Amino acid sequence: MRKRRGRLPYPPGPRAEPFLGHLRKVPKTYDESAYREMAKKYGEIIYLDILGKELVLLNSEKVANDLLDKRSSIYSDRPQLPFHDMIGWTDTLALLHYGSNFLKMRKLVQDQLTRKKCTLFEDIQLHQRRLLIQNLFHSPEKFIAHLKRFVTAVVLEIAYGRRVVSDDDQFLINAATIDELVAASGTTGLVILDFIPILKYVPSWVPGAWYSQFAQSEIVFPLLQPVKVILNGLAAARPIVKAIKDYGLTVVQQDLAAGKAQISFSSMHLEELMRQNRDTKEEVERLNLAAFQLYTAGGETTWSAMETFFLAMLIFPDSQREAQKELDQCVGHGRLPDFGDRENLPYLNCVVQEVLRWYPVVPLGLPHRVMQDDIYEGMFIPKGTTVIANVRLMLTNEEIYHDPFRFIPERYLPKPEGKGEPLPNTAFGFGRRICPGRWLAESEMWVAIASILSVFDIKPIQNAEGVDIIPKAEFHDSMTRYIIH
Ligand code: HEM
């Protein structure tokens, strides 16, 4: 353990090399078994220095809660993310630095998405799930597209009051472009890589370096092809992001002027600002970014979780049958489940939780940054350190979750039916940055999962010999995680 100028030690970690620090000691992509080994060796909190960038990895829920939750007042900043800055991404809530603008924008979003207020959006979800079921019935092979459309349509209607009516709706196209950008934040980092080739070796999970994984991948992002052709760089995406950011609120402003705006997050706040004569450029821009964040943060994450649900049902068919048995008993065959059934379907509720735990959508959470020097259990954590919660490790901790790599929904049921294991709340992050959309996400997942299982069996396709092809649980990691097809 190194000493900080002869005083308190940093948290433990591998031995560093001059200049490179721990660059060569950590795996290049997010290799969870390597980080598991590291955690076994060095413990709940690990210090790493990668080319002078100080990082602390938190490996247990206790330490994450102690720092990110209980000391939230100093652990709620985000690190500098130059590549995301280049595409004009860092003024959105999720990446915004802590400060008064963040607090105001966070309040706007959070107040709208409380557990209670989410019930206001149930009709939107019920309408969209009906379309989801119809779409799955007509073209089950396009289930990923249907899931994307479902989650995107829900958040779009909440944000802007616009109902998606066709697949070529401009809002859907914008959302798809944004999804690609989030995933490809890297490819476009090639510009920087050209200048500082050593960055290629920075592990892709290091915040701001997601690009390095994609720089070498062969993932194709069709909507972004023109961007790559023009400049092969992130900066070229900036005007696209700006245009998409402004699109939604402009539509709402036009609808309001024409007297045909539907009630939505944007219309309500805009009208309120106008009523109070507070519709300054700054306030309107904050609202614009908050609305934009609703559908960017709320789309890909929830869709990715739904995709994980399909995978789990293929690999663990017994859980599917158990949930269907419960649905048959409680809801019967004459109707689709609705939110009133939620409390009567304990097993199904556990399925939703287990999807969030089994393969968390954001396995390393979003990075936090400590705003002042701190001391934790005798260890020194310098101001400016990036703090990463290894959520995947926490949610597969054998001391908390038995047989953690298996999908076992009943683990959450009280004893003796279940094991009374804790719900995987850490999947939504920590402290003042905890996901404000968590109630909505769970509600969308619930209604989609309950409806799908009440009318369909999820089964694997078969090869020419009639043998089931069960996909592997393999994921791409970008900011969120999604399944390799
Ligand atoms: C299964 C679905 C979802 C998962 C797993 C998820 C997870 C997360 C995580 C891990 C964070 C970072 C928390 C931290 O920094 O400690 C986050 C932030 C955020 N999420 Fe979600 N999320 C989901 C759905 C949603 C939805 C539906 C919305 C809104 C409609 C949303 C809006 C946001 C926003 C605005 C932030 C940034 C908060 C901030 O930085 O203060 N999320 N989410």
Boltz pocket constraint, residues with backbone or C-beta under 6 A from the ligand:
constraints:
  - pocket:
      binder: B
      contacts: [[A, 93], [A, 94], [A, 95], [A, 96], [A, 106], [A, 109], [A, 155], [A, 293], [A, 294], [A, 295], [A, 297], [A, 298], [A, 299], [A, 301], [A, 302], [A, 305], [A, 361], [A, 362], [A, 365], [A, 366], [A, 367], [A, 368], [A, 426], [A, 427], [A, 428], [A, 429], [A, 430], [A, 431], [A, 432], [A, 433], [A, 434], [A, 435], [A, 436], [A, 437], [A, 438], [A, 440], [A, 441]]
      max_distance: 6.0
